[in-house]
Amino acid sequence: MMGKVNERSARCAGFYEERHLLRTLRGGTKAMRAAGKEYLPAEAKESDESYKARLKRSVLFNGTKRAIEANAAKPFVRPVSVSATMAGQEGLVAGYEKNLDGKGASTTALARKALQEVLWDGAAYLIVDAPKAGGRAYCYVVKGTDILGYSFDEDDRLVYLRILEKSVVVVGYDEAEIQKVREWKMEGAQVYWRLHQQSEPGKDDFIIVQDWTAFAVAEIPLIPIFADNVPSGELFCPPPFIDLAYLNLQHWQESSDQSNILHVARVPILFGSGIDQDAEIKIGVEHAILGSQGSDLKFVEHTGAAIGAGRQSLQDIELRMQIYGYEMLANRGAAETATGRSLQANENNSQIAAIAQSLQDALKKAFWFLGKFNLISDLQVDVSVCTDYGVTITVEELNALSTARQMGDLSHDDYLKELKRRGILRADFDISANDDRLQQEVPLVS
């Protein structure tokens, strides 16, 4: 039975719950502390007061967030390049490249935002739409956790979609968040959409502010970007950093233990034997303590062995977390030469490069939708998202490349590809077009 319009379907609810740890880690120390005993269990017989004090001393080492941000930055060492393939469309494409979302975000900025969501959740989406009253079409990013429901038909076409949206409204002298739910459905060859909105901020009832209306394009404008391959009829993908997130959770818990034991171990315990229980003991250079024969009074301190073991365990976890982050960049292509650098222009087969390729395809599809809104039946663009990471150029490498080319050990095309990989040539440099232009040039007279 259908629930409320803002409720998630069973599989969307499952997707949302499976990413609870990732969402909490994304919120940093504040969110992990707020989660309390869910991710930092209390010890047996630990008082609430002691637990709260331990929780306040706990600080998150957010290796997951660091790894995701570092990997998300790799495809944007060079800006995303978008160019029209047909004459007369350059102006339209260039305008969207500089302002894709209608709010000033360039294609590169929006693509980077989308990639971060993919790395957090395993999937993110681009949606292309236009103002109801007409005007400039735009593209925006939707998170996987904002998908409330969807369905595909037997031909693997998306025929229904429901997403959660949020906006801020002014209430008196304050601001409040208001939720909206947008629906699309396909009937035959026509797509329709409608919009629900909270009657008031904070209330759980929704009203229809725009009933079913014909959509301008005969396709629901959702363009998925996945972290890995997914089966037909699916919009979700496992998050690539979930194992790292669980390591991060282990680090959070052990780090709390380590911080707590350091707090305790730094304060020595005064131990006395053979002394009357009601004897007054004063500590200080101006006080003397007298006891009967055989009595003993001394400070007992932690040996530090457990502290050293805990510190080593934390370092081991941090190393494993770093390895998880680097694995996304591991090139699964051809092996390198003994010198550590292959001069052959191999494609980058790392997982992050594969995701960048998925992002590139999604951007092409987004521009196709934008063309539809601009009455262009089949707008085609060339999109280039960088997939070569960490490649630097030195004088020695340039000399090696030039020598290999001059000696005939490296082809003309591979020589240019290597220069392009290293940023010597621009990202959208077309080797075939360059060859054509070279053939048309008048030979220089010596």
TILO-215363 format. One record per residue: residue in one letter; y, z, x of N, C-alpha, C in turn. Coordinates in steps of 0.2 Angstrom, whole numbers. Layout:
BEGIN
A; Y; Z; X; Y; Z; X; Y; Z; X
...
END
This chain:
BEGIN
M; -6; 0; 4; 0; 0; 0; 6; 0; 4
M; 11; -4; 3; 17; -5; 7; 21; 1; 6
G; 24; 4; 12; 28; 10; 12; 35; 8; 11
K; 39; 12; 15; 47; 10; 15; 48; 5; 20
V; 53; 1; 18; 55; -5; 22; 56; -3; 30
N; 58; 3; 31; 59; 4; 38; 53; 8; 42
E; 48; 8; 38; 41; 11; 41; 38; 5; 45
R; 34; 7; 50; 30; 3; 54; 24; 1; 51
S; 21; -5; 52; 14; -6; 50; 10; -2; 55
A; 3; -2; 53; -2; 2; 57; -2; 0; 64
R; -2; -7; 66; -2; -9; 72; 4; -8; 76
C; 10; -9; 72; 16; -8; 76; 17; 0; 77
A; 15; 4; 73; 15; 11; 74; 11; 13; 80
G; 5; 10; 81; 1; 11; 87; 4; 9; 93
F; 7; 3; 93; 11; 1; 99; 17; 6; 100
Y; 20; 8; 95; 26; 13; 97; 23; 20; 100
E; 17; 22; 97; 15; 28; 99; 12; 28; 106
E; 9; 22; 108; 6; 21; 115; 11; 21; 120
R; 17; 20; 118; 23; 20; 123; 27; 26; 123
H; 25; 31; 120; 29; 37; 120; 30; 40; 126
L; 25; 40; 131; 26; 43; 138; 31; 39; 141
L; 31; 32; 141; 36; 28; 144; 43; 29; 142
R; 44; 29; 135; 50; 31; 132; 53; 37; 135
T; 49; 42; 135; 51; 49; 138; 53; 49; 145
L; 49; 45; 149; 51; 44; 156; 57; 41; 157
R; 58; 36; 153; 64; 32; 153; 71; 36; 152
G; 70; 41; 148; 75; 46; 147; 77; 51; 152
G; 72; 51; 157; 74; 55; 163; 72; 62; 162
T; 75; 66; 167; 73; 74; 167; 75; 77; 160
K; 81; 75; 157; 83; 78; 151; 78; 77; 145
A; 75; 71; 145; 70; 69; 140; 63; 73; 141
M; 61; 73; 148; 55; 77; 149; 56; 84; 148
R; 61; 87; 149; 62; 94; 147; 62; 95; 140
A; 65; 90; 136; 65; 91; 129; 58; 90; 126
A; 54; 86; 129; 47; 86; 127; 43; 92; 128
G; 45; 97; 132; 42; 103; 133; 35; 103; 135
K; 31; 107; 131; 24; 108; 132; 20; 102; 131
E; 23; 97; 128; 19; 91; 127; 17; 88; 133
Y; 21; 88; 138; 20; 85; 145; 20; 90; 150
L; 22; 96; 149; 22; 102; 154; 19; 108; 150
P; 12; 108; 150; 9; 114; 147; 10; 120; 150
A; 10; 125; 145; 11; 132; 148; 5; 135; 151
E; 6; 139; 156; 0; 142; 159; -3; 148; 154
A; -9; 150; 155; -12; 155; 151; -8; 161; 152
K; -7; 165; 147; -3; 171; 147; 4; 171; 150
E; 7; 164; 150; 14; 164; 153; 18; 165; 147
S; 23; 169; 148; 28; 171; 143; 32; 165; 141
D; 35; 165; 135; 40; 160; 133; 46; 160; 138
E; 48; 166; 140; 54; 167; 144; 53; 164; 151
S; 47; 165; 154; 45; 163; 160; 44; 155; 160
Y; 41; 152; 154; 40; 145; 154; 47; 142; 153
K; 51; 144; 149; 58; 141; 149; 62; 141; 155
A; 61; 146; 159; 64; 146; 166; 61; 141; 171
R; 54; 141; 170; 51; 136; 174; 53; 129; 172
L; 53; 128; 166; 55; 121; 163; 62; 119; 166
K; 67; 124; 166; 73; 122; 168; 74; 121; 175
R; 69; 123; 179; 69; 122; 186; 65; 115; 188
S; 62; 112; 183; 58; 106; 184; 63; 100; 184
V; 62; 96; 189; 66; 90; 190; 62; 84; 191
L; 63; 79; 187; 58; 73; 187; 60; 68; 193
F; 55; 67; 196; 55; 61; 201; 53; 55; 198
N; 58; 51; 196; 57; 45; 191; 55; 39; 195
G; 49; 39; 197; 46; 33; 201; 45; 27; 197
T; 43; 29; 190; 42; 23; 185; 49; 19; 184
K; 54; 23; 183; 60; 19; 182; 63; 16; 188
R; 62; 19; 194; 64; 15; 200; 60; 9; 201
A; 53; 9; 200; 49; 3; 201; 51; -2; 196
I; 52; -1; 190; 54; -6; 185; 61; -9; 187
E; 65; -5; 188; 72; -7; 190; 72; -12; 196
A; 68; -10; 201; 67; -14; 207; 64; -21; 206
N; 58; -20; 202; 55; -27; 200; 59; -31; 196
A; 63; -28; 191; 67; -32; 186; 73; -35; 190
A; 75; -33; 196; 80; -36; 199; 78; -42; 203
K; 71; -43; 205; 69; -48; 209; 71; -55; 207
P; 69; -57; 201; 70; -63; 198; 78; -65; 198
F; 82; -61; 199; 89; -62; 199; 93; -61; 205
V; 89; -62; 211; 93; -62; 217; 97; -69; 217
R; 96; -73; 213; 100; -79; 212; 101; -79; 204
P; 107; -81; 202; 108; -82; 195; 103; -87; 191
V; 102; -86; 185; 98; -90; 181; 102; -97; 181
S; 99; -102; 182; 102; -109; 181; 100; -113; 175
V; 105; -115; 171; 103; -119; 165; 107; -125; 165
S; 104; -131; 164; 108; -137; 165; 105; -142; 159
A; 109; -146; 156; 107; -150; 151; 104; -156; 154
T; 99; -159; 150; 95; -165; 153; 98; -171; 150
M; 102; -171; 145; 105; -177; 142; 113; -177; 143
A; 115; -183; 144; 123; -183; 144; 126; -182; 138
G; 132; -179; 138; 136; -177; 132; 134; -170; 130
Q; 129; -166; 133; 128; -159; 131; 129; -154; 136
E; 132; -156; 141; 134; -152; 147; 139; -146; 145
G; 144; -148; 141; 149; -143; 139; 146; -138; 135
L; 141; -140; 130; 138; -135; 125; 134; -130; 129
V; 130; -133; 134; 125; -129; 137; 129; -124; 142
A; 134; -127; 145; 138; -123; 150; 141; -117; 146
G; 143; -118; 140; 147; -113; 136; 142; -107; 135
Y; 136; -109; 133; 131; -104; 131; 128; -100; 138
E; 128; -104; 143; 126; -101; 149; 130; -95; 151
K; 137; -96; 150; 142; -91; 152; 142; -85; 147
N; 140; -87; 140; 141; -82; 135; 135; -83; 130
L; 130; -81; 131; 124; -82; 127; 123; -78; 121
D; 126; -72; 121; 125; -67; 115; 131; -67; 111
G; 136; -71; 113; 142; -71; 109; 147; -65; 110
K; 145; -61; 115; 149; -55; 116; 150; -55; 124
G; 149; -60; 127; 151; -61; 134; 146; -60; 139
A; 140; -59; 137; 134; -58; 142; 132; -65; 144
S; 131; -66; 150; 129; -73; 152; 121; -73; 151
T; 118; -79; 153; 111; -80; 152; 108; -76; 157
T; 110; -75; 163; 107; -71; 168; 107; -63; 166
A; 113; -61; 163; 113; -54; 161; 108; -53; 155
L; 108; -57; 150; 103; -56; 145; 96; -57; 147
A; 95; -61; 152; 88; -62; 154; 86; -56; 158
R; 90; -53; 162; 88; -47; 165; 87; -41; 160
K; 91; -41; 155; 90; -35; 150; 83; -36; 147
A; 81; -43; 145; 75; -44; 142; 69; -42; 147
L; 70; -44; 153; 64; -43; 158; 63; -35; 159
Q; 68; -31; 159; 67; -24; 159; 63; -21; 153
E; 65; -24; 147; 61; -22; 141; 54; -24; 142
V; 52; -30; 145; 46; -32; 146; 42; -27; 150
L; 45; -25; 156; 42; -21; 161; 41; -14; 158
W; 45; -12; 153; 44; -5; 150; 38; -6; 145
D; 39; -11; 141; 34; -11; 135; 29; -16; 135
G; 29; -20; 140; 24; -26; 140; 26; -32; 136
A; 31; -31; 132; 33; -37; 128; 40; -36; 126
A; 44; -41; 125; 51; -41; 123; 52; -48; 119
Y; 58; -49; 116; 59; -55; 112; 66; -57; 112
L; 67; -64; 112; 73; -66; 111; 74; -69; 103
I; 79; -68; 100; 80; -70; 93; 87; -74; 93
V; 87; -80; 90; 93; -84; 90; 95; -84; 82
D; 101; -83; 81; 104; -83; 74; 111; -85; 74
A; 114; -85; 69; 121; -87; 68; 124; -83; 62
P; 131; -82; 62; 134; -78; 57; 133; -82; 50
K; 132; -77; 45; 131; -79; 38; 136; -84; 36
A; 142; -83; 37; 147; -87; 35; 148; -94; 39
G; 144; -95; 44; 145; -100; 49; 148; -98; 55
G; 148; -102; 60; 151; -101; 67; 146; -101; 72
R; 148; -99; 78; 144; -100; 84; 138; -96; 84
A; 132; -100; 85; 126; -96; 86; 125; -92; 92
Y; 121; -88; 92; 120; -83; 98; 113; -81; 99
C; 111; -78; 104; 105; -75; 106; 105; -68; 108
Y; 100; -64; 106; 100; -57; 108; 93; -55; 109
V; 92; -49; 112; 86; -46; 114; 83; -41; 109
V; 77; -41; 108; 74; -37; 103; 68; -33; 107
K; 68; -27; 107; 63; -23; 110; 56; -23; 106
G; 51; -22; 109; 44; -22; 106; 44; -16; 101
T; 47; -10; 102; 47; -4; 98; 51; -5; 92
D; 55; -11; 92; 59; -12; 86; 56; -17; 81
I; 50; -19; 82; 46; -23; 78; 42; -19; 73
L; 44; -19; 66; 41; -15; 61; 35; -18; 58
G; 35; -25; 58; 29; -28; 54; 29; -35; 56
Y; 23; -39; 56; 23; -46; 57; 16; -49; 54
S; 16; -55; 53; 9; -58; 52; 10; -66; 54
F; 4; -68; 55; 3; -75; 57; -2; -79; 52
D; -1; -85; 51; -5; -89; 47; -11; -91; 51
E; -16; -95; 47; -22; -98; 51; -20; -103; 56
D; -14; -106; 56; -12; -110; 61; -8; -107; 67
D; -9; -100; 67; -5; -97; 72; 2; -97; 72
R; 5; -98; 66; 12; -98; 65; 15; -92; 63
L; 20; -89; 66; 23; -83; 63; 26; -84; 56
V; 23; -81; 51; 26; -82; 44; 29; -76; 41
Y; 29; -70; 45; 33; -65; 42; 35; -60; 48
L; 41; -58; 48; 44; -53; 53; 48; -48; 50
R; 48; -42; 52; 52; -37; 50; 54; -33; 56
I; 61; -32; 58; 63; -29; 64; 68; -24; 62
L; 69; -18; 66; 74; -13; 65; 80; -15; 69
E; 86; -14; 66; 92; -15; 69; 96; -8; 69
K; 101; -7; 73; 105; -2; 73; 112; -4; 74
S; 117; 0; 71; 124; -2; 72; 128; 5; 72
V; 134; 5; 74; 138; 11; 74; 144; 10; 69
V; 145; 15; 64; 150; 14; 59; 155; 20; 60
V; 161; 19; 58; 166; 25; 58; 165; 29; 52
V; 164; 35; 52; 164; 40; 47; 170; 45; 48
G; 175; 44; 44; 181; 49; 45; 184; 48; 52
Y; 184; 53; 56; 186; 53; 63; 180; 53; 68
D; 174; 52; 65; 169; 52; 69; 165; 45; 69
E; 160; 45; 72; 155; 39; 72; 148; 41; 71
A; 145; 36; 67; 138; 38; 65; 134; 31; 66
E; 127; 32; 67; 123; 27; 68; 120; 25; 61
I; 119; 19; 60; 116; 17; 53; 111; 11; 55
Q; 105; 12; 51; 100; 8; 52; 100; 2; 48
K; 97; -4; 50; 97; -10; 46; 90; -13; 47
V; 87; -16; 42; 80; -19; 43; 81; -26; 41
R; 80; -31; 45; 80; -38; 44; 73; -41; 43
E; 72; -45; 38; 66; -48; 37; 67; -56; 37
W; 61; -59; 39; 61; -66; 39; 54; -68; 36
K; 53; -73; 32; 47; -75; 29; 47; -83; 29
M; 41; -86; 30; 41; -93; 29; 37; -95; 23
E; 39; -99; 19; 36; -102; 13; 36; -109; 13
G; 30; -112; 14; 30; -119; 15; 33; -121; 22
A; 38; -126; 21; 42; -128; 27; 49; -125; 28
Q; 50; -120; 23; 57; -116; 23; 56; -109; 25
V; 61; -107; 29; 61; -100; 31; 67; -96; 28
Y; 66; -90; 25; 71; -86; 22; 71; -80; 25
W; 77; -77; 24; 79; -70; 27; 82; -66; 22
R; 82; -59; 23; 86; -54; 20; 87; -48; 24
L; 92; -44; 22; 94; -38; 26; 95; -32; 21
H; 92; -27; 24; 92; -20; 21; 97; -16; 25
Q; 100; -11; 22; 104; -6; 26; 104; 1; 23
Q; 104; 6; 27; 104; 13; 24; 110; 13; 19
S; 109; 17; 14; 115; 18; 9; 120; 22; 12
E; 119; 27; 16; 123; 31; 20; 120; 33; 27
P; 124; 34; 32; 121; 36; 38; 117; 43; 37
G; 111; 43; 40; 106; 48; 40; 102; 49; 34
K; 103; 45; 29; 99; 45; 23; 93; 40; 23
D; 88; 42; 20; 82; 38; 21; 81; 33; 15
D; 86; 31; 11; 85; 26; 7; 89; 20; 9
F; 86; 14; 8; 89; 7; 10; 91; 3; 4
I; 96; 0; 4; 98; -5; -1; 98; -12; 2
I; 97; -17; -2; 97; -24; 0; 105; -26; 0
V; 107; -28; 6; 114; -30; 6; 114; -38; 6
Q; 109; -41; 8; 108; -49; 8; 101; -50; 5
D; 101; -53; -1; 94; -55; -3; 92; -61; 0
W; 85; -63; -1; 82; -69; 2; 87; -75; 2
T; 88; -78; 8; 93; -83; 9; 89; -88; 13
A; 90; -95; 12; 87; -100; 16; 90; -100; 23
F; 86; -100; 28; 87; -100; 35; 89; -107; 38
A; 93; -108; 43; 95; -114; 45; 90; -118; 49
V; 85; -115; 51; 80; -118; 55; 73; -116; 52
A; 69; -121; 52; 62; -121; 49; 57; -117; 53
E; 59; -112; 56; 55; -108; 61; 58; -101; 61
I; 54; -96; 61; 56; -89; 62; 59; -89; 69
P; 65; -87; 71; 68; -88; 77; 66; -82; 82
L; 60; -80; 82; 57; -75; 87; 54; -78; 93
I; 56; -77; 99; 53; -80; 105; 51; -74; 110
P; 44; -73; 110; 41; -68; 114; 41; -69; 121
I; 41; -64; 125; 41; -64; 132; 35; -58; 134
F; 30; -60; 137; 24; -56; 138; 23; -54; 145
A; 21; -48; 147; 19; -46; 154; 13; -49; 156
D; 9; -52; 151; 2; -54; 153; 0; -59; 147
N; -6; -62; 148; -9; -66; 142; -10; -62; 136
V; -9; -65; 130; -11; -61; 124; -15; -66; 120
P; -19; -64; 116; -23; -68; 111; -19; -71; 106
S; -21; -76; 102; -17; -79; 97; -16; -74; 91
G; -10; -75; 88; -9; -71; 83; -7; -64; 84
E; -4; -63; 91; -2; -56; 93; 5; -56; 96
L; 8; -51; 95; 15; -50; 97; 16; -45; 102
F; 10; -41; 104; 11; -35; 108; 6; -37; 114
C; 8; -33; 120; 5; -34; 126; 5; -27; 130
P; -1; -25; 133; -1; -19; 136; 5; -18; 142
P; 8; -12; 142; 13; -11; 147; 11; -12; 154
P; 14; -15; 158; 11; -16; 165; 12; -10; 170
F; 16; -5; 168; 17; 1; 172; 14; 7; 169
I; 9; 6; 164; 7; 12; 161; 3; 17; 165
D; -1; 14; 170; -4; 18; 175; 1; 22; 179
L; 6; 18; 181; 11; 22; 185; 14; 27; 181
A; 15; 26; 175; 18; 32; 171; 14; 38; 171
Y; 7; 37; 170; 3; 43; 170; 3; 46; 177
L; 3; 43; 183; 4; 46; 189; 11; 50; 189
N; 16; 47; 186; 22; 50; 186; 22; 57; 182
L; 18; 57; 177; 17; 63; 173; 13; 68; 177
Q; 8; 66; 181; 5; 70; 186; 10; 73; 191
H; 14; 69; 193; 19; 71; 198; 24; 76; 195
W; 26; 75; 189; 30; 80; 185; 27; 87; 184
Q; 21; 87; 183; 17; 93; 182; 16; 97; 188
E; 14; 93; 194; 13; 96; 200; 20; 98; 203
S; 25; 94; 202; 31; 96; 205; 34; 102; 202
S; 33; 103; 195; 35; 109; 192; 31; 115; 195
D; 24; 115; 196; 20; 120; 199; 23; 122; 206
Q; 25; 116; 210; 27; 117; 217; 34; 121; 217
S; 38; 119; 212; 45; 122; 212; 44; 129; 210
N; 39; 131; 205; 38; 138; 203; 36; 142; 208
I; 31; 139; 212; 28; 143; 217; 32; 145; 223
L; 37; 140; 225; 42; 141; 230; 47; 147; 227
H; 48; 146; 221; 53; 151; 218; 50; 158; 219
V; 43; 159; 218; 40; 165; 218; 39; 167; 225
A; 37; 163; 229; 35; 164; 236; 41; 166; 241
R; 47; 164; 239; 53; 166; 242; 55; 173; 242
V; 53; 176; 237; 54; 183; 236; 48; 188; 238
P; 49; 191; 243; 43; 195; 245; 42; 201; 240
I; 36; 203; 240; 34; 209; 235; 33; 215; 239
L; 36; 221; 237; 36; 227; 241; 29; 231; 238
F; 25; 232; 243; 19; 235; 242; 18; 242; 245
G; 17; 247; 241; 16; 254; 243; 10; 257; 241
S; 7; 261; 246; 1; 265; 244; 2; 272; 247
G; -1; 277; 243; -1; 284; 245; 6; 287; 244
I; 10; 284; 240; 17; 286; 238; 17; 288; 231
D; 20; 294; 229; 20; 296; 222; 23; 290; 218
Q; 21; 290; 212; 23; 284; 207; 30; 285; 205
D; 33; 292; 205; 39; 293; 203; 44; 294; 209
A; 42; 292; 215; 46; 293; 221; 52; 288; 220
E; 58; 290; 222; 63; 285; 222; 63; 282; 229
I; 63; 275; 228; 64; 271; 234; 70; 267; 234
K; 74; 267; 240; 80; 264; 240; 79; 259; 246
I; 81; 253; 246; 81; 248; 251; 88; 247; 254
G; 88; 247; 260; 95; 245; 264; 95; 249; 270
V; 99; 246; 275; 100; 249; 281; 102; 256; 281
E; 106; 258; 276; 108; 265; 276; 104; 270; 273
H; 97; 268; 271; 93; 272; 268; 86; 273; 272
A; 84; 279; 272; 77; 280; 275; 72; 282; 270
I; 66; 280; 271; 61; 281; 266; 56; 286; 269
L; 54; 292; 266; 50; 297; 269; 44; 297; 265
G; 38; 297; 268; 32; 298; 264; 27; 302; 267
S; 22; 304; 264; 17; 309; 266; 12; 306; 271
Q; 8; 309; 275; 4; 307; 280; -1; 302; 277
G; -2; 296; 279; -7; 291; 277; -4; 286; 272
S; 2; 287; 270; 6; 283; 265; 8; 276; 269
D; 9; 271; 265; 11; 265; 268; 16; 261; 263
L; 20; 258; 266; 25; 254; 262; 27; 248; 266
K; 26; 242; 263; 27; 236; 267; 29; 230; 262
F; 32; 225; 264; 33; 219; 261; 27; 214; 261
V; 25; 211; 256; 19; 206; 256; 22; 200; 254
E; 21; 195; 259; 23; 188; 258; 18; 183; 257
H; 19; 177; 254; 15; 172; 253; 13; 169; 260
T; 7; 167; 261; 5; 164; 267; 8; 157; 268
G; 9; 153; 262; 12; 147; 262; 7; 141; 263
A; 0; 143; 263; -5; 138; 263; -5; 134; 257
A; -5; 137; 251; -5; 133; 245; 2; 129; 244
I; 7; 131; 247; 13; 127; 246; 13; 121; 250
G; 10; 121; 256; 9; 115; 260; 4; 111; 257
A; -1; 113; 254; -6; 109; 251; -3; 105; 245
G; 2; 109; 241; 5; 106; 235; 10; 101; 237
R; 13; 102; 243; 18; 97; 246; 15; 91; 248
Q; 9; 91; 251; 5; 86; 253; 2; 82; 247
S; 0; 85; 241; -2; 82; 235; 4; 78; 232
L; 10; 81; 232; 15; 77; 229; 17; 71; 233
Q; 16; 71; 240; 18; 65; 244; 12; 60; 243
D; 6; 62; 242; 1; 57; 241; 2; 54; 234
I; 4; 57; 229; 6; 54; 222; 11; 49; 223
E; 17; 51; 227; 22; 47; 228; 20; 40; 231
L; 16; 41; 236; 13; 35; 240; 10; 30; 235
R; 5; 33; 231; 2; 29; 226; 6; 26; 221
M; 12; 30; 219; 17; 27; 214; 20; 21; 217
Q; 22; 21; 224; 25; 16; 227; 20; 10; 228
I; 14; 11; 229; 9; 5; 229; 9; 2; 222
Y; 9; 6; 217; 9; 3; 210; 15; -2; 209
G; 20; 0; 211; 27; -4; 211; 26; -10; 215
Y; 23; -10; 221; 23; -15; 225; 18; -21; 223
E; 13; -18; 219; 7; -23; 217; 10; -28; 212
M; 16; -27; 209; 18; -32; 204; 21; -38; 209
L; 23; -37; 215; 26; -42; 219; 20; -45; 224
A; 14; -42; 223; 9; -45; 228; 8; -52; 226
N; 8; -57; 231; 7; -64; 230; 0; -65; 230
R; -3; -68; 225; -10; -69; 224; -12; -76; 226
G; -7; -80; 229; -8; -87; 231; -12; -88; 237
A; -10; -93; 241; -14; -94; 247; -12; -89; 252
A; -16; -88; 257; -15; -83; 262; -10; -86; 267
E; -7; -81; 270; -1; -83; 275; -5; -85; 282
T; -1; -88; 286; -3; -89; 293; -3; -83; 297
A; -6; -83; 303; -7; -77; 307; 0; -75; 309
T; 5; -79; 309; 12; -77; 311; 15; -73; 305
G; 12; -72; 299; 15; -69; 294; 19; -73; 289
R; 20; -79; 291; 24; -83; 286; 21; -90; 286
S; 19; -93; 280; 17; -99; 280; 23; -104; 279
L; 23; -110; 282; 28; -114; 282; 26; -119; 276
Q; 20; -118; 273; 19; -123; 267; 22; -120; 261
A; 25; -124; 257; 29; -121; 251; 25; -120; 245
N; 21; -114; 246; 17; -112; 240; 21; -108; 235
E; 18; -109; 229; 22; -105; 223; 20; -98; 224
N; 25; -94; 221; 23; -86; 221; 19; -85; 215
N; 13; -82; 216; 8; -81; 211; 8; -73; 210
S; 14; -69; 211; 14; -62; 209; 14; -62; 202
Q; 13; -55; 199; 13; -54; 192; 21; -55; 190
I; 25; -52; 194; 32; -52; 192; 35; -59; 192
A; 32; -64; 196; 34; -71; 196; 31; -74; 189
A; 25; -72; 187; 22; -75; 181; 26; -73; 175
I; 29; -67; 175; 33; -64; 170; 40; -68; 170
A; 42; -69; 176; 48; -73; 176; 48; -80; 174
Q; 42; -83; 175; 40; -90; 172; 40; -89; 164
S; 37; -84; 161; 37; -83; 154; 44; -82; 151
L; 48; -79; 155; 55; -78; 153; 59; -85; 154
Q; 57; -89; 159; 61; -96; 159; 59; -100; 153
D; 52; -100; 151; 50; -104; 145; 54; -101; 139
A; 54; -95; 138; 58; -92; 132; 65; -94; 132
L; 68; -94; 138; 75; -96; 138; 76; -104; 136
K; 71; -108; 138; 71; -115; 136; 71; -115; 128
K; 66; -111; 125; 65; -111; 118; 71; -109; 115
A; 75; -104; 117; 81; -101; 114; 86; -106; 114
F; 87; -110; 119; 92; -116; 119; 90; -121; 114
W; 83; -122; 113; 81; -127; 108; 84; -124; 101
F; 83; -118; 100; 85; -115; 93; 93; -116; 93
L; 97; -115; 98; 104; -115; 98; 106; -122; 97
G; 102; -127; 99; 103; -134; 98; 103; -136; 90
K; 97; -133; 87; 97; -133; 80; 103; -131; 76
F; 105; -125; 78; 111; -123; 75; 117; -127; 76
N; 117; -131; 81; 123; -135; 83; 121; -143; 81
L; 116; -143; 77; 114; -150; 74; 112; -155; 79
I; 109; -152; 84; 105; -156; 89; 98; -156; 88
S; 95; -161; 86; 88; -160; 84; 83; -158; 89
D; 84; -160; 96; 79; -157; 101; 83; -156; 107
L; 86; -151; 108; 90; -149; 114; 85; -147; 119
Q; 85; -151; 125; 81; -149; 130; 85; -147; 136
V; 84; -142; 140; 87; -140; 146; 82; -138; 151
D; 85; -139; 157; 81; -136; 163; 84; -129; 165
V; 79; -125; 165; 80; -118; 166; 77; -116; 173
S; 80; -112; 177; 77; -110; 184; 78; -103; 184
V; 73; -99; 184; 73; -92; 186; 69; -91; 192
C; 72; -88; 197; 70; -87; 204; 63; -84; 204
T; 58; -86; 208; 51; -83; 208; 50; -82; 215
D; 54; -83; 220; 53; -82; 227; 57; -76; 229
Y; 54; -70; 231; 57; -64; 232; 56; -61; 239
G; 61; -58; 242; 60; -55; 249; 60; -60; 254
V; 61; -67; 253; 61; -72; 258; 68; -72; 261
T; 68; -70; 268; 75; -71; 271; 75; -76; 276
I; 80; -78; 279; 81; -83; 284; 84; -81; 290
T; 81; -83; 296; 84; -81; 303; 85; -87; 307
V; 88; -87; 312; 89; -93; 316; 83; -95; 319
E; 78; -91; 321; 72; -93; 323; 68; -97; 318
E; 68; -95; 312; 65; -98; 306; 68; -105; 305
L; 74; -106; 305; 77; -112; 305; 75; -117; 310
N; 75; -114; 316; 73; -118; 322; 66; -120; 321
A; 62; -116; 319; 54; -117; 318; 53; -123; 313
L; 57; -122; 307; 57; -127; 302; 59; -134; 304
S; 65; -134; 308; 67; -140; 311; 63; -143; 315
T; 60; -139; 320; 55; -142; 325; 49; -145; 321
A; 46; -141; 316; 40; -143; 313; 42; -150; 309
R; 48; -151; 307; 50; -157; 303; 50; -163; 308
Q; 53; -161; 314; 54; -166; 319; 48; -169; 322
M; 43; -164; 323; 37; -166; 326; 32; -169; 321
G; 34; -169; 315; 30; -172; 310; 24; -168; 307
D; 25; -161; 309; 20; -156; 306; 22; -154; 299
L; 28; -155; 297; 30; -153; 290; 33; -159; 286
S; 31; -160; 280; 34; -166; 276; 41; -165; 275
H; 44; -170; 273; 51; -170; 271; 52; -166; 265
D; 48; -166; 260; 48; -162; 253; 47; -155; 255
D; 42; -153; 259; 41; -146; 260; 46; -143; 264
Y; 49; -147; 269; 55; -145; 273; 61; -143; 268
L; 62; -147; 263; 68; -146; 258; 66; -140; 254
K; 59; -139; 252; 57; -134; 248; 58; -127; 251
E; 56; -127; 258; 57; -121; 262; 65; -119; 262
L; 69; -124; 263; 76; -122; 263; 78; -120; 256
K; 76; -122; 251; 78; -120; 244; 75; -113; 243
R; 69; -111; 245; 66; -105; 245; 70; -100; 248
R; 73; -101; 254; 77; -97; 257; 85; -96; 256
G; 86; -100; 250; 93; -100; 248; 98; -104; 252
I; 96; -108; 256; 100; -113; 260; 102; -118; 255
L; 98; -121; 251; 100; -125; 246; 100; -122; 239
R; 105; -124; 235; 106; -121; 228; 99; -121; 224
A; 99; -116; 219; 93; -115; 215; 91; -121; 211
D; 96; -125; 209; 95; -131; 204; 94; -137; 208
F; 93; -137; 215; 93; -143; 219; 87; -147; 217
D; 88; -153; 216; 82; -157; 214; 80; -162; 219
I; 74; -161; 222; 72; -165; 228; 71; -172; 226
S; 68; -174; 220; 67; -181; 219; 74; -184; 218
A; 78; -181; 214; 85; -184; 213; 88; -185; 220
N; 87; -180; 224; 91; -181; 231; 88; -187; 235
D; 81; -188; 234; 78; -194; 237; 81; -201; 234
D; 82; -201; 228; 84; -207; 224; 91; -208; 227
R; 95; -203; 228; 102; -204; 230; 102; -206; 237
L; 98; -204; 241; 97; -206; 248; 96; -213; 249
Q; 91; -216; 245; 90; -223; 245; 95; -227; 243
Q; 100; -224; 239; 106; -228; 237; 112; -228; 242
E; 111; -224; 246; 117; -223; 251; 117; -229; 256
V; 123; -231; 258; 123; -236; 263; 122; -233; 270
P; 117; -236; 274; 115; -233; 281; 121; -233; 285
L; 121; -228; 289; 127; -227; 294; 126; -232; 300
V; 132; -235; 302; 131; -240; 307; 133; -236; 314
S; 128; -237; 318; 129; -233; 325; 133; -237; 329
END
